[in-house]
Amino acid sequence: MAKGKDIRIRVILECTICVRKGLNKASKGISRYMTQKNRHNTPNRLELRKFCPYCYKHTIHGEITK
């Protein structure tokens, strides 16, 4: 019997540094990435180090709700 496709869900990762700074004139926006995670293996929020083009460095990107 085939498993349902709802085990892997799509999540949005958002830069935590840009969110704290807010949208000011120095920052053009907030960096966001889309990825997938396995709901059974990773039940808590996902945090990954990704490159933020607005901060010009690698920062922690945390999962946000839709």
Predicted model as a PDB file, atoms N, CA, C, CB and O in Angstrom, pLDDT in the B-factor column:
MODEL        1                                                                  
ATOM      1  N   MET A   1       0.838  -1.179   0.000  1.00 51.00           N  
ATOM      2  CA  MET A   1       0.000   0.000   0.000  1.00 51.00           C  
ATOM      3  C   MET A   1       0.885   1.246   0.000  1.00 51.00           C  
ATOM      4  CB  MET A   1      -0.955  -0.004   1.217  1.00 51.00           C  
ATOM      5  O   MET A   1       1.842   1.337   0.769  1.00 51.00           O  
ATOM      6  N   ALA A   2       0.567   2.173  -0.844  1.00 54.00           N  
ATOM      7  CA  ALA A   2       1.378   3.386  -0.978  1.00 54.00           C  
ATOM      8  C   ALA A   2       1.116   4.348   0.177  1.00 54.00           C  
ATOM      9  CB  ALA A   2       1.089   4.080  -2.319  1.00 54.00           C  
ATOM     10  O   ALA A   2      -0.005   4.472   0.670  1.00 54.00           O  
ATOM     11  N   LYS A   3       2.178   5.018   0.589  1.00 62.00           N  
ATOM     12  CA  LYS A   3       2.042   6.022   1.644  1.00 62.00           C  
ATOM     13  C   LYS A   3       1.511   7.314   1.056  1.00 62.00           C  
ATOM     14  CB  LYS A   3       3.390   6.267   2.353  1.00 62.00           C  
ATOM     15  O   LYS A   3       1.691   7.580  -0.133  1.00 62.00           O  
ATOM     16  N   GLY A   4       0.863   8.111   1.876  1.00 63.00           N  
ATOM     17  CA  GLY A   4       0.381   9.411   1.424  1.00 63.00           C  
ATOM     18  C   GLY A   4       1.520  10.385   1.235  1.00 63.00           C  
ATOM     19  O   GLY A   4       2.582  10.223   1.835  1.00 63.00           O  
ATOM     20  N   LYS A   5       1.315  11.382   0.418  1.00 66.00           N  
ATOM     21  CA  LYS A   5       2.366  12.368   0.148  1.00 66.00           C  
ATOM     22  C   LYS A   5       2.410  13.471   1.198  1.00 66.00           C  
ATOM     23  CB  LYS A   5       2.162  12.982  -1.224  1.00 66.00           C  
ATOM     24  O   LYS A   5       3.194  14.412   1.071  1.00 66.00           O  
ATOM     25  N   ASP A   6       1.586  13.370   2.224  1.00 77.00           N  
ATOM     26  CA  ASP A   6       1.547  14.438   3.223  1.00 77.00           C  
ATOM     27  C   ASP A   6       2.618  14.280   4.296  1.00 77.00           C  
ATOM     28  CB  ASP A   6       0.185  14.482   3.874  1.00 77.00           C  
ATOM     29  O   ASP A   6       2.630  15.055   5.251  1.00 77.00           O  
ATOM     30  N   ILE A   7       3.519  13.304   4.174  1.00 85.00           N  
ATOM     31  CA  ILE A   7       4.601  13.152   5.149  1.00 85.00           C  
ATOM     32  C   ILE A   7       5.626  14.265   4.955  1.00 85.00           C  
ATOM     33  CB  ILE A   7       5.275  11.760   5.015  1.00 85.00           C  
ATOM     34  O   ILE A   7       6.073  14.871   5.929  1.00 85.00           O  
ATOM     35  N   ARG A   8       6.003  14.537   3.705  1.00 89.00           N  
ATOM     36  CA  ARG A   8       6.934  15.622   3.408  1.00 89.00           C  
ATOM     37  C   ARG A   8       6.131  16.888   3.138  1.00 89.00           C  
ATOM     38  CB  ARG A   8       7.850  15.268   2.192  1.00 89.00           C  
ATOM     39  O   ARG A   8       5.265  16.912   2.263  1.00 89.00           O  
ATOM     40  N   ILE A   9       6.427  17.935   3.895  1.00 91.00           N  
ATOM     41  CA  ILE A   9       5.705  19.196   3.729  1.00 91.00           C  
ATOM     42  C   ILE A   9       6.669  20.271   3.256  1.00 91.00           C  
ATOM     43  CB  ILE A   9       5.018  19.623   5.051  1.00 91.00           C  
ATOM     44  O   ILE A   9       7.871  20.196   3.510  1.00 91.00           O  
ATOM     45  N   ARG A  10       6.141  21.258   2.575  1.00 92.00           N  
ATOM     46  CA  ARG A  10       6.926  22.383   2.088  1.00 92.00           C  
ATOM     47  C   ARG A  10       6.973  23.448   3.176  1.00 92.00           C  
ATOM     48  CB  ARG A  10       6.332  22.959   0.767  1.00 92.00           C  
ATOM     49  O   ARG A  10       5.941  23.787   3.756  1.00 92.00           O  
ATOM     50  N   VAL A  11       8.159  23.977   3.458  1.00 94.00           N  
ATOM     51  CA  VAL A  11       8.330  25.008   4.486  1.00 94.00           C  
ATOM     52  C   VAL A  11       9.075  26.199   3.885  1.00 94.00           C  
ATOM     53  CB  VAL A  11       9.098  24.444   5.723  1.00 94.00           C  
ATOM     54  O   VAL A  11       9.788  26.064   2.890  1.00 94.00           O  
ATOM     55  N   ILE A  12       8.901  27.350   4.498  1.00 94.00           N  
ATOM     56  CA  ILE A  12       9.581  28.577   4.079  1.00 94.00           C  
ATOM     57  C   ILE A  12      10.583  28.953   5.162  1.00 94.00           C  
ATOM     58  CB  ILE A  12       8.559  29.745   3.823  1.00 94.00           C  
ATOM     59  O   ILE A  12      10.232  29.031   6.339  1.00 94.00           O  
ATOM     60  N   LEU A  13      11.832  29.186   4.762  1.00 94.00           N  
ATOM     61  CA  LEU A  13      12.882  29.617   5.678  1.00 94.00           C  
ATOM     62  C   LEU A  13      13.127  31.102   5.470  1.00 94.00           C  
ATOM     63  CB  LEU A  13      14.191  28.800   5.464  1.00 94.00           C  
ATOM     64  O   LEU A  13      13.275  31.562   4.338  1.00 94.00           O  
ATOM     65  N   GLU A  14      13.168  31.855   6.574  1.00 93.00           N  
ATOM     66  CA  GLU A  14      13.322  33.305   6.509  1.00 93.00           C  
ATOM     67  C   GLU A  14      14.521  33.724   7.339  1.00 93.00           C  
ATOM     68  CB  GLU A  14      12.045  34.022   6.998  1.00 93.00           C  
ATOM     69  O   GLU A  14      14.760  33.176   8.415  1.00 93.00           O  
ATOM     70  N   CYS A  15      15.273  34.691   6.842  1.00 92.00           N  
ATOM     71  CA  CYS A  15      16.472  35.184   7.537  1.00 92.00           C  
ATOM     72  C   CYS A  15      16.078  35.817   8.874  1.00 92.00           C  
ATOM     73  CB  CYS A  15      17.238  36.216   6.652  1.00 92.00           C  
ATOM     74  O   CYS A  15      15.216  36.695   8.922  1.00 92.00           O  
ATOM     75  N   THR A  16      16.712  35.367   9.954  1.00 90.00           N  
ATOM     76  CA  THR A  16      16.374  35.902  11.275  1.00 90.00           C  
ATOM     77  C   THR A  16      17.002  37.276  11.507  1.00 90.00           C  
ATOM     78  CB  THR A  16      16.829  34.933  12.367  1.00 90.00           C  
ATOM     79  O   THR A  16      16.466  38.063  12.287  1.00 90.00           O  
ATOM     80  N   ILE A  17      18.116  37.583  10.856  1.00 89.00           N  
ATOM     81  CA  ILE A  17      18.776  38.888  11.028  1.00 89.00           C  
ATOM     82  C   ILE A  17      17.959  39.984  10.345  1.00 89.00           C  
ATOM     83  CB  ILE A  17      20.223  38.856  10.453  1.00 89.00           C  
ATOM     84  O   ILE A  17      17.742  41.046  10.928  1.00 89.00           O  
ATOM     85  N   CYS A  18      17.509  39.738   9.126  1.00 84.00           N  
ATOM     86  CA  CYS A  18      16.718  40.738   8.396  1.00 84.00           C  
ATOM     87  C   CYS A  18      15.391  41.019   9.095  1.00 84.00           C  
ATOM     88  CB  CYS A  18      16.458  40.268   6.959  1.00 84.00           C  
ATOM     89  O   CYS A  18      14.914  42.153   9.092  1.00 84.00           O  
ATOM     90  N   VAL A  19      14.800  39.995   9.690  1.00 77.00           N  
ATOM     91  CA  VAL A  19      13.524  40.181  10.383  1.00 77.00           C  
ATOM     92  C   VAL A  19      13.716  41.050  11.621  1.00 77.00           C  
ATOM     93  CB  VAL A  19      12.912  38.820  10.773  1.00 77.00           C  
ATOM     94  O   VAL A  19      12.874  41.896  11.924  1.00 77.00           O  
ATOM     95  N   ARG A  20      14.825  40.843  12.341  1.00 76.00           N  
ATOM     96  CA  ARG A  20      15.082  41.650  13.543  1.00 76.00           C  
ATOM     97  C   ARG A  20      15.356  43.101  13.193  1.00 76.00           C  
ATOM     98  CB  ARG A  20      16.261  41.080  14.326  1.00 76.00           C  
ATOM     99  O   ARG A  20      14.902  44.009  13.891  1.00 76.00           O  
ATOM    100  N   LYS A  21      16.107  43.326  12.101  1.00 69.00           N  
ATOM    101  CA  LYS A  21      16.420  44.701  11.694  1.00 69.00           C  
ATOM    102  C   LYS A  21      15.193  45.420  11.188  1.00 69.00           C  
ATOM    103  CB  LYS A  21      17.497  44.710  10.622  1.00 69.00           C  
ATOM    104  O   LYS A  21      15.094  46.641  11.304  1.00 69.00           O  
ATOM    105  N   GLY A  22      14.249  44.672  10.624  1.00 62.00           N  
ATOM    106  CA  GLY A  22      13.088  45.315  10.022  1.00 62.00           C  
ATOM    107  C   GLY A  22      13.435  45.825   8.643  1.00 62.00           C  
ATOM    108  O   GLY A  22      14.586  45.752   8.212  1.00 62.00           O  
ATOM    109  N   LEU A  23      12.469  46.326   7.975  1.00 54.00           N  
ATOM    110  CA  LEU A  23      12.705  46.851   6.627  1.00 54.00           C  
ATOM    111  C   LEU A  23      13.101  48.317   6.725  1.00 54.00           C  
ATOM    112  CB  LEU A  23      11.445  46.682   5.727  1.00 54.00           C  
ATOM    113  O   LEU A  23      12.244  49.194   6.839  1.00 54.00           O  
ATOM    114  N   ASN A  24      14.388  48.573   6.680  1.00 51.00           N  
ATOM    115  CA  ASN A  24      14.860  49.956   6.684  1.00 51.00           C  
ATOM    116  C   ASN A  24      15.449  50.271   5.312  1.00 51.00           C  
ATOM    117  CB  ASN A  24      15.917  50.193   7.817  1.00 51.00           C  
ATOM    118  O   ASN A  24      15.420  49.418   4.426  1.00 51.00           O  
ATOM    119  N   LYS A  25      15.972  51.453   5.122  1.00 54.00           N  
ATOM    120  CA  LYS A  25      16.467  51.863   3.809  1.00 54.00           C  
ATOM    121  C   LYS A  25      17.738  51.120   3.418  1.00 54.00           C  
ATOM    122  CB  LYS A  25      16.722  53.356   3.791  1.00 54.00           C  
ATOM    123  O   LYS A  25      18.022  50.974   2.229  1.00 54.00           O  
ATOM    124  N   ALA A  26      18.506  50.650   4.393  1.00 59.00           N  
ATOM    125  CA  ALA A  26      19.729  49.916   4.068  1.00 59.00           C  
ATOM    126  C   ALA A  26      19.410  48.518   3.537  1.00 59.00           C  
ATOM    127  CB  ALA A  26      20.635  49.817   5.304  1.00 59.00           C  
ATOM    128  O   ALA A  26      20.120  48.005   2.673  1.00 59.00           O  
ATOM    129  N   SER A  27      18.358  47.910   4.046  1.00 58.00           N  
ATOM    130  CA  SER A  27      17.978  46.571   3.612  1.00 58.00           C  
ATOM    131  C   SER A  27      16.865  46.653   2.578  1.00 58.00           C  
ATOM    132  CB  SER A  27      17.536  45.713   4.812  1.00 58.00           C  
ATOM    133  O   SER A  27      15.872  47.351   2.784  1.00 58.00           O  
ATOM    134  N   LYS A  28      17.028  45.939   1.464  1.00 71.00           N  
ATOM    135  CA  LYS A  28      16.037  45.989   0.399  1.00 71.00           C  
ATOM    136  C   LYS A  28      14.892  45.011   0.622  1.00 71.00           C  
ATOM    137  CB  LYS A  28      16.694  45.706  -0.925  1.00 71.00           C  
ATOM    138  O   LYS A  28      13.836  45.150   0.005  1.00 71.00           O  
ATOM    139  N   GLY A  29      15.081  44.029   1.490  1.00 78.00           N  
ATOM    140  CA  GLY A  29      14.023  43.047   1.710  1.00 78.00           C  
ATOM    141  C   GLY A  29      14.442  41.994   2.703  1.00 78.00           C  
ATOM    142  O   GLY A  29      15.403  42.174   3.451  1.00 78.00           O  
ATOM    143  N   ILE A  30      13.711  40.883   2.706  1.00 84.00           N  
ATOM    144  CA  ILE A  30      13.972  39.778   3.609  1.00 84.00           C  
ATOM    145  C   ILE A  30      14.250  38.543   2.759  1.00 84.00           C  
ATOM    146  CB  ILE A  30      12.774  39.542   4.590  1.00 84.00           C  
ATOM    147  O   ILE A  30      13.494  38.226   1.840  1.00 84.00           O  
ATOM    148  N   SER A  31      15.334  37.855   3.071  1.00 87.00           N  
ATOM    149  CA  SER A  31      15.709  36.666   2.322  1.00 87.00           C  
ATOM    150  C   SER A  31      14.817  35.493   2.729  1.00 87.00           C  
ATOM    151  CB  SER A  31      17.199  36.324   2.550  1.00 87.00           C  
ATOM    152  O   SER A  31      14.631  35.228   3.916  1.00 87.00           O  
ATOM    153  N   ARG A  32      14.267  34.794   1.734  1.00 91.00           N  
ATOM    154  CA  ARG A  32      13.421  33.626   1.986  1.00 91.00           C  
ATOM    155  C   ARG A  32      13.829  32.493   1.064  1.00 91.00           C  
ATOM    156  CB  ARG A  32      11.927  33.971   1.792  1.00 91.00           C  
ATOM    157  O   ARG A  32      14.126  32.714  -0.110  1.00 91.00           O  
ATOM    158  N   TYR A  33      13.843  31.282   1.594  1.00 94.00           N  
ATOM    159  CA  TYR A  33      14.105  30.069   0.830  1.00 94.00           C  
ATOM    160  C   TYR A  33      12.943  29.112   1.055  1.00 94.00           C  
ATOM    161  CB  TYR A  33      15.467  29.414   1.242  1.00 94.00           C  
ATOM    162  O   TYR A  33      12.321  29.116   2.117  1.00 94.00           O  
ATOM    163  N   MET A  34      12.654  28.287   0.043  1.00 94.00           N  
ATOM    164  CA  MET A  34      11.645  27.241   0.180  1.00 94.00           C  
ATOM    165  C   MET A  34      12.351  25.893   0.157  1.00 94.00           C  
ATOM    166  CB  MET A  34      10.568  27.332  -0.951  1.00 94.00           C  
ATOM    167  O   MET A  34      13.258  25.673  -0.646  1.00 94.00           O  
ATOM    168  N   THR A  35      11.929  24.990   1.044  1.00 94.00           N  
ATOM    169  CA  THR A  35      12.497  23.656   1.111  1.00 94.00           C  
ATOM    170  C   THR A  35      11.430  22.694   1.594  1.00 94.00           C  
ATOM    171  CB  THR A  35      13.734  23.619   2.035  1.00 94.00           C  
ATOM    172  O   THR A  35      10.296  23.097   1.850  1.00 94.00           O  
ATOM    173  N   GLN A  36      11.784  21.433   1.718  1.00 93.00           N  
ATOM    174  CA  GLN A  36      10.867  20.425   2.223  1.00 93.00           C  
ATOM    175  C   GLN A  36      11.471  19.770   3.446  1.00 93.00           C  
ATOM    176  CB  GLN A  36      10.546  19.375   1.144  1.00 93.00           C  
ATOM    177  O   GLN A  36      12.692  19.703   3.592  1.00 93.00           O  
ATOM    178  N   LYS A  37      10.602  19.283   4.330  1.00 93.00           N  
ATOM    179  CA  LYS A  37      11.087  18.537   5.479  1.00 93.00           C  
ATOM    180  C   LYS A  37      10.156  17.366   5.735  1.00 93.00           C  
ATOM    181  CB  LYS A  37      11.193  19.443   6.729  1.00 93.00           C  
ATOM    182  O   LYS A  37       8.981  17.395   5.367  1.00 93.00           O  
ATOM    183  N   ASN A  38      10.689  16.348   6.362  1.00 92.00           N  
ATOM    184  CA  ASN A  38       9.903  15.182   6.731  1.00 92.00           C  
ATOM    185  C   ASN A  38       9.267  15.458   8.091  1.00 92.00           C  
ATOM    186  CB  ASN A  38      10.783  13.884   6.764  1.00 92.00           C  
ATOM    187  O   ASN A  38       9.966  15.683   9.079  1.00 92.00           O  
ATOM    188  N   ARG A  39       7.962  15.438   8.130  1.00 89.00           N  
ATOM    189  CA  ARG A  39       7.229  15.783   9.350  1.00 89.00           C  
ATOM    190  C   ARG A  39       7.514  14.806  10.488  1.00 89.00           C  
ATOM    191  CB  ARG A  39       5.735  15.819   9.066  1.00 89.00           C  
ATOM    192  O   ARG A  39       7.521  15.211  11.651  1.00 89.00           O  
ATOM    193  N   HIS A  40       7.749  13.525  10.179  1.00 91.00           N  
ATOM    194  CA  HIS A  40       7.987  12.527  11.220  1.00 91.00           C  
ATOM    195  C   HIS A  40       9.393  12.612  11.795  1.00 91.00           C  
ATOM    196  CB  HIS A  40       7.747  11.141  10.671  1.00 91.00           C  
ATOM    197  O   HIS A  40       9.577  12.446  13.000  1.00 91.00           O  
ATOM    198  N   ASN A  41      10.385  12.868  10.949  1.00 93.00           N  
ATOM    199  CA  ASN A  41      11.768  12.948  11.423  1.00 93.00           C  
ATOM    200  C   ASN A  41      12.099  14.290  12.070  1.00 93.00           C  
ATOM    201  CB  ASN A  41      12.715  12.698  10.275  1.00 93.00           C  
ATOM    202  O   ASN A  41      12.940  14.344  12.967  1.00 93.00           O  
ATOM    203  N   THR A  42      11.459  15.371  11.637  1.00 90.00           N  
ATOM    204  CA  THR A  42      11.741  16.717  12.143  1.00 90.00           C  
ATOM    205  C   THR A  42      10.429  17.386  12.567  1.00 90.00           C  
ATOM    206  CB  THR A  42      12.474  17.577  11.061  1.00 90.00           C  
ATOM    207  O   THR A  42       9.901  18.216  11.828  1.00 90.00           O  
ATOM    208  N   PRO A  43       9.897  17.041  13.740  1.00 90.00           N  
ATOM    209  CA  PRO A  43       8.615  17.635  14.152  1.00 90.00           C  
ATOM    210  C   PRO A  43       8.735  19.093  14.604  1.00 90.00           C  
ATOM    211  CB  PRO A  43       8.015  16.818  15.273  1.00 90.00           C  
ATOM    212  O   PRO A  43       7.763  19.845  14.524  1.00 90.00           O  
ATOM    213  N   ASN A  44       9.925  19.502  15.081  1.00 94.00           N  
ATOM    214  CA  ASN A  44      10.086  20.889  15.544  1.00 94.00           C  
ATOM    215  C   ASN A  44      10.510  21.781  14.382  1.00 94.00           C  
ATOM    216  CB  ASN A  44      11.127  20.972  16.696  1.00 94.00           C  
ATOM    217  O   ASN A  44      10.709  21.301  13.266  1.00 94.00           O  
ATOM    218  N   ARG A  45      10.648  23.074  14.644  1.00 94.00           N  
ATOM    219  CA  ARG A  45      10.970  24.037  13.594  1.00 94.00           C  
ATOM    220  C   ARG A  45      12.381  23.829  13.073  1.00 94.00           C  
ATOM    221  CB  ARG A  45      10.810  25.462  14.111  1.00 94.00           C  
ATOM    222  O   ARG A  45      13.297  23.500  13.826  1.00 94.00           O  
ATOM    223  N   LEU A  46      12.539  24.024  11.773  1.00 94.00           N  
ATOM    224  CA  LEU A  46      13.798  23.815  11.082  1.00 94.00           C  
ATOM    225  C   LEU A  46      14.598  25.115  11.061  1.00 94.00           C  
ATOM    226  CB  LEU A  46      13.555  23.299   9.649  1.00 94.00           C  
ATOM    227  O   LEU A  46      14.034  26.183  10.822  1.00 94.00           O  
ATOM    228  N   GLU A  47      15.916  25.034  11.310  1.00 95.00           N  
ATOM    229  CA  GLU A  47      16.817  26.188  11.217  1.00 95.00           C  
ATOM    230  C   GLU A  47      18.059  25.761  10.455  1.00 95.00           C  
ATOM    231  CB  GLU A  47      17.193  26.740  12.635  1.00 95.00           C  
ATOM    232  O   GLU A  47      18.724  24.796  10.832  1.00 95.00           O  
ATOM    233  N   LEU A  48      18.373  26.479   9.381  1.00 95.00           N  
ATOM    234  CA  LEU A  48      19.540  26.171   8.554  1.00 95.00           C  
ATOM    235  C   LEU A  48      20.349  27.438   8.306  1.00 95.00           C  
ATOM    236  CB  LEU A  48      19.111  25.532   7.212  1.00 95.00           C  
ATOM    237  O   LEU A  48      19.805  28.541   8.286  1.00 95.00           O  
ATOM    238  N   ARG A  49      21.662  27.264   8.116  1.00 96.00           N  
ATOM    239  CA  ARG A  49      22.512  28.399   7.736  1.00 96.00           C  
ATOM    240  C   ARG A  49      22.483  28.517   6.226  1.00 96.00           C  
ATOM    241  CB  ARG A  49      23.984  28.225   8.260  1.00 96.00           C  
ATOM    242  O   ARG A  49      22.910  27.605   5.519  1.00 96.00           O  
ATOM    243  N   LYS A  50      21.979  29.640   5.728  1.00 95.00           N  
ATOM    244  CA  LYS A  50      21.888  29.893   4.298  1.00 95.00           C  
ATOM    245  C   LYS A  50      22.479  31.273   4.022  1.00 95.00           C  
ATOM    246  CB  LYS A  50      20.408  29.799   3.796  1.00 95.00           C  
ATOM    247  O   LYS A  50      22.653  32.076   4.938  1.00 95.00           O  
ATOM    248  N   PHE A  51      22.787  31.542   2.752  1.00 95.00           N  
ATOM    249  CA  PHE A  51      23.323  32.839   2.371  1.00 95.00           C  
ATOM    250  C   PHE A  51      22.188  33.844   2.217  1.00 95.00           C  
ATOM    251  CB  PHE A  51      24.135  32.733   1.066  1.00 95.00           C  
ATOM    252  O   PHE A  51      21.202  33.573   1.531  1.00 95.00           O  
ATOM    253  N   CYS A  52      22.326  35.000   2.853  1.00 93.00           N  
ATOM    254  CA  CYS A  52      21.345  36.078   2.741  1.00 93.00           C  
ATOM    255  C   CYS A  52      21.925  37.153   1.819  1.00 93.00           C  
ATOM    256  CB  CYS A  52      20.983  36.674   4.154  1.00 93.00           C  
ATOM    257  O   CYS A  52      22.934  37.772   2.158  1.00 93.00           O  
ATOM    258  N   PRO A  53      21.302  37.383   0.660  1.00 91.00           N  
ATOM    259  CA  PRO A  53      21.843  38.393  -0.258  1.00 91.00           C  
ATOM    260  C   PRO A  53      21.669  39.822   0.255  1.00 91.00           C  
ATOM    261  CB  PRO A  53      21.179  38.262  -1.608  1.00 91.00           C  
ATOM    262  O   PRO A  53      22.324  40.732  -0.253  1.00 91.00           O  
ATOM    263  N   TYR A  54      20.817  40.040   1.232  1.00 88.00           N  
ATOM    264  CA  TYR A  54      20.602  41.382   1.774  1.00 88.00           C  
ATOM    265  C   TYR A  54      21.598  41.704   2.893  1.00 88.00           C  
ATOM    266  CB  TYR A  54      19.168  41.515   2.297  1.00 88.00           C  
ATOM    267  O   TYR A  54      21.993  42.858   3.064  1.00 88.00           O  
ATOM    268  N   CYS A  55      22.005  40.671   3.657  1.00 87.00           N  
ATOM    269  CA  CYS A  55      23.017  40.867   4.704  1.00 87.00           C  
ATOM    270  C   CYS A  55      24.433  40.641   4.167  1.00 87.00           C  
ATOM    271  CB  CYS A  55      22.750  39.920   5.883  1.00 87.00           C  
ATOM    272  O   CYS A  55      25.405  41.026   4.815  1.00 87.00           O  
ATOM    273  N   TYR A  56      24.557  40.021   2.992  1.00 90.00           N  
ATOM    274  CA  TYR A  56      25.829  39.677   2.354  1.00 90.00           C  
ATOM    275  C   TYR A  56      26.668  38.729   3.206  1.00 90.00           C  
ATOM    276  CB  TYR A  56      26.621  40.937   2.067  1.00 90.00           C  
ATOM    277  O   TYR A  56      27.891  38.854   3.250  1.00 90.00           O  
ATOM    278  N   LYS A  57      26.019  37.780   3.884  1.00 92.00           N  
ATOM    279  CA  LYS A  57      26.739  36.768   4.661  1.00 92.00           C  
ATOM    280  C   LYS A  57      25.818  35.583   4.941  1.00 92.00           C  
ATOM    281  CB  LYS A  57      27.274  37.370   5.992  1.00 92.00           C  
ATOM    282  O   LYS A  57      24.614  35.649   4.691  1.00 92.00           O  
ATOM    283  N   HIS A  58      26.389  34.506   5.459  1.00 95.00           N  
ATOM    284  CA  HIS A  58      25.608  33.339   5.829  1.00 95.00           C  
ATOM    285  C   HIS A  58      24.972  33.587   7.194  1.00 95.00           C  
ATOM    286  CB  HIS A  58      26.491  32.060   5.847  1.00 95.00           C  
ATOM    287  O   HIS A  58      25.667  33.910   8.156  1.00 95.00           O  
ATOM    288  N   THR A  59      23.670  33.437   7.276  1.00 93.00           N  
ATOM    289  CA  THR A  59      22.941  33.657   8.520  1.00 93.00           C  
ATOM    290  C   THR A  59      22.006  32.484   8.772  1.00 93.00           C  
ATOM    291  CB  THR A  59      22.150  34.986   8.473  1.00 93.00           C  
ATOM    292  O   THR A  59      21.817  31.636   7.900  1.00 93.00           O  
ATOM    293  N   ILE A  60      21.425  32.437   9.959  1.00 94.00           N  
ATOM    294  CA  ILE A  60      20.464  31.392  10.301  1.00 94.00           C  
ATOM    295  C   ILE A  60      19.104  31.769   9.719  1.00 94.00           C  
ATOM    296  CB  ILE A  60      20.375  31.190  11.849  1.00 94.00           C  
ATOM    297  O   ILE A  60      18.592  32.864   9.954  1.00 94.00           O  
ATOM    298  N   HIS A  61      18.538  30.848   8.962  1.00 94.00           N  
ATOM    299  CA  HIS A  61      17.210  31.015   8.405  1.00 94.00           C  
ATOM    300  C   HIS A  61      16.281  30.055   9.142  1.00 94.00           C  
ATOM    301  CB  HIS A  61      17.198  30.756   6.858  1.00 94.00           C  
ATOM    302  O   HIS A  61      16.519  28.848   9.159  1.00 94.00           O  
ATOM    303  N   GLY A  62      15.233  30.585   9.745  1.00 94.00           N  
ATOM    304  CA  GLY A  62      14.297  29.775  10.510  1.00 94.00           C  
ATOM    305  C   GLY A  62      12.993  29.567   9.782  1.00 94.00           C  
ATOM    306  O   GLY A  62      12.607  30.361   8.924  1.00 94.00           O  
ATOM    307  N   GLU A  63      12.322  28.495  10.131  1.00 94.00           N  
ATOM    308  CA  GLU A  63      11.046  28.157   9.507  1.00 94.00           C  
ATOM    309  C   GLU A  63       9.958  29.123   9.979  1.00 94.00           C  
ATOM    310  CB  GLU A  63      10.651  26.697   9.831  1.00 94.00           C  
ATOM    311  O   GLU A  63       9.887  29.461  11.161  1.00 94.00           O  
ATOM    312  N   ILE A  64       9.113  29.563   9.043  1.00 91.00           N  
ATOM    313  CA  ILE A  64       7.992  30.423   9.390  1.00 91.00           C  
ATOM    314  C   ILE A  64       6.696  29.718   9.002  1.00 91.00           C  
ATOM    315  CB  ILE A  64       8.107  31.808   8.686  1.00 91.00           C  
ATOM    316  O   ILE A  64       6.697  28.803   8.179  1.00 91.00           O  
ATOM    317  N   THR A  65       5.598  30.154   9.601  1.00 77.00           N  
ATOM    318  CA  THR A  65       4.281  29.593   9.260  1.00 77.00           C  
ATOM    319  C   THR A  65       3.700  30.363   8.094  1.00 77.00           C  
ATOM    320  CB  THR A  65       3.314  29.637  10.477  1.00 77.00           C  
ATOM    321  O   THR A  65       4.034  31.527   7.874  1.00 77.00           O  
ATOM    322  N   LYS A  66       2.848  29.721   7.367  1.00 67.00           N  
ATOM    323  CA  LYS A  66       2.262  30.362   6.180  1.00 67.00           C  
ATOM    324  C   LYS A  66       1.145  31.268   6.535  1.00 67.00           C  
ATOM    325  CB  LYS A  66       1.773  29.343   5.207  1.00 67.00           C  
ATOM    326  O   LYS A  66       0.545  31.883   5.653  1.00 67.00           O  
TER     327      LYS A  66                                                      
ENDMDL                                                                          
END                                                                             
